[in-house]
Amino acid sequence: MDLGLSTKHALVTGSTAGIGLATACALAREGAAVTVNGRTQRRVDEAVAQVRKAAPRAAVNGIALDLSTADGCRAITEVLPDVDVLVNNLGIFEPKPFEDIPDEDWLRFFEVNVMSGVRLSRHYVAGMRARNWGRIVFVSSESGLQIPTEMIHYGMTKTAQLAVARGLAETLAGTGVTVNSVLPGPTASEGVGGFVADMARTRGVDVATVEREFFSSARPSSVLRRFATPDEVASMIVYACSAAASATTGTALRVDGGVVRAIA
């Protein structure tokens, strides 16, 4: 299937590893020009090299900026004033008991996970509207529907992303610009992989045991019963970015391995 991305330019935020990097690689394989983003030049350069390896003929560049701040978002729009596809993937997570989460953490999580996407979407949507074509995807989480008790502040931001995406889609009703959320379930991203590996070392067991116990106790409703791969999540994101997804907008697309039991 031709996804109609060969003439498009995509920006994927937080794309030096995990879902973001997998998405950048998949978009590049579809022929899109891709801008990779991360906080450090070294990580960005490494990610650009990986995308070029995945798609040798693709046009790929990287911009090292911290998009968790208003200044960072402003700076990237000055360097890259227009895109056809925006994937708001930048995000952080951290398990922490509710009573131990200070105000600073609530605000930091909101700035990184929500406001980065708000600021970039606010800038890029004007060009998309003018061309009557564009794709904006917020990478949310099943945690936005089923708030995890071990990181309520994270779940709050993922729910907020759903609200922003739906509201923005409605403001673009009748245009060729679509806005959607993609909701991964537990995914073997760089951060999760490190967390699981650390837990396995601490307990003196293997990673497979920790993964099995996680799905037994923390995500017992999972049908997949394993961590999804970043590539599996990226496939849904790339579809939502494509010309083929022209009738898909204002919705939350789940790649959650069946963790969310609701059918709708």
C-alpha positions, 0 to 999 in steps of 0.5 A: 500500500502506498501511504502517500508520504513520499512528498511530505516532511515529518517532525518526530519529537523525542525521536532518539530512541524507542517509539520515536526512533522507530516512527522516524525510521518507518516514516523514512522507509515510506519516503517522507523527509524526516527531522529527528529531535532530541536534547543532545547533539550526540544522541541526535547524530546517532539517531540520524545514522540509524534512520539513514541505515533503515532508509538509505535513500531518505532525506533525514536531518536532526535538531538538538533542542529541548522541547520541554520548554517554550524557548525550545519549541520556539527555537525549533520552529525558527529552524524548521518553520513548516512541516506536513506531519507532526508526531508529538512523541516527546514524553517522560514517565516515573513511578512514584507514590502519589503522596511523594509527588511534589508540585514541581513534578506535576508541573514538569510532567505537564510541561514535557508531556502536554505543553510541548505538543500544544506549542508545536501544534499551535505553530504548525497547524497554520501551514497545514490549514493553509495547504488543506493537508496535514497530520498531527499525532499525539503519542498518548498511552493506555494510561490516559484511560486507565490511570496507573496508581504508581504514576498518577501524574503521568496518567494525568498528562496522557489524558490531557493529550487525548483532550487536546487532540480531540479538541484540535481535531474539532477545530479543523472539521471539514479540512484535510488536516487530521489530528489523532492520538495513538495509545500504546500499551506497555512497550519495550522502549529504552526507558522501560527496558532499562527499568525492567533490567534494573529491577531484574538485577536488583532481585537476582532474576532474569528479565523474562521473569520480571516481564511475566510478573508485571503482566500478571500483577500490574497489567492482568487485562493484557491480551498480548501478555508481553511488551509491545515492540516500538516498531509495532507501535510505530506502524499505527503512528505511521498509518495515522500520518498517512494519506490512507488515514484521511477519514481517521481523525479526532480519535484515539487509536489503541496499540495497547495489546488489549490492556483496555477492556472496553470495546469502544 
